[in-house]
Structure formats: C-alpha cells, structure tokens
C-alpha cells in the first residue's frame, strides 16, 4: 500500500453502543431488518461499505448520531502500543 492509502481507517463502534443500551446484536438486527450475519460483518469492521439507509436505521434504533457509530483512526493511532 502507498502512503496515500495507509493514512488511517474507519472504525465501527457498535459494541460500545449496544452495551450502553443493553441491546444484543440479534435484537438490533431484527429492529433494523438486517441479517445477523450482515450486521456482524459491519460490527467487526469487515464491511467495505454501509448504505445510508442502514446507518439511518441503526441511528434510529440506537438513538444516536452517525458519528457515534463510526469513527476514524489515523495511522499514528493505529500503530501506537
């Protein structure tokens, strides 16, 4: 990868939101109309994309903003530790 493609990555913070709201991934999947498998792919950060309609449904059910679900880590933050 070049330096241009290695500057950071998008992170998904569903685990924290679900824990705070005492909700399971299964319950969220049912509420937003996604399969558990697809929501799990998103939760683990393996998804390549997310539809705005999916993000809207997640935000509606978790009563949060898109920035609460998604974050950005710089390359420097990723290589700390």
HELIX and SHEET records of a PDB file:
HELIX    1   1 UNK A    3  UNK A    5  5                                   3    
HELIX    2   2 UNK A   14  UNK A   20  1                                   7    
HELIX    3   3 UNK A   25  UNK A   32  1                                   8    
HELIX    4   4 UNK A   36  UNK A   43  1                                   8    
HELIX    5   5 UNK A   52  UNK A   62  1                                  11    
HELIX    6   6 UNK A   66  UNK A   69  1                                   4    
HELIX    7   7 UNK A   75  UNK A   79  1                                   5    
SHEET    1   A 2 UNK A   8  UNK A  12  0                                        
SHEET    2   A 2 UNK A  70  UNK A  74 -1                                        
END                                                                             
